[in-house]
């Protein structure tokens, strides 16, 4: 069943590409390539995970304790 749906998806994508290749190319690029803000958020998350797994002494609080 997955093969049938995969083939249908490829067929629809190729049909859309033959009708309007620029629009399909930009929409696929937008779907596959995240924006700059998303990349920055992902990098912040990776940095936080690395700090967490390397030990509690490396985690810096966002606000200083009062």
DAMO-V33630 format. One record per residue. RES is the residue in one small letter. PSI is psi in whole degrees, 0 to 359 (none if undefined). BURIAL is b if it has 16 or more other C-alpha atoms within 10 Angstrom, else e. Layout:
res = [RES,RES]
psi = [PSI,PSI]
burial = [BURIAL,BURIAL]
This chain:
res = [x,x,x,x,x,x,x,x,x,x,x,x,x,x,x,x,x,x,x,x,x,x,x,x,x,x,x,x,x,x,x,x,x,x,x,x,x,x,x,x,x,x,x,x,x,x,x,x,x,x,x,x,x,x,x,x,x,x,x,x,x,x,x,x,x,x]
psi = [323,325,320,313,324,318,322,319,318,319,317,318,316,322,318,325,323,332,311,83,325,317,318,319,316,323,323,319,318,324,327,322,116,160,172,318,321,319,320,319,320,320,321,319,319,318,320,317,319,317,321,314,343,347,153,340,344,354,121,127,149,327,138,141,144,none]
burial = [e,e,e,e,e,e,e,e,e,e,e,e,b,e,e,e,e,e,e,e,e,e,e,b,e,e,e,e,e,e,e,e,e,e,e,e,e,e,e,e,e,e,e,e,e,e,e,e,e,e,e,e,e,e,e,e,e,e,e,e,e,e,e,e,e,e]
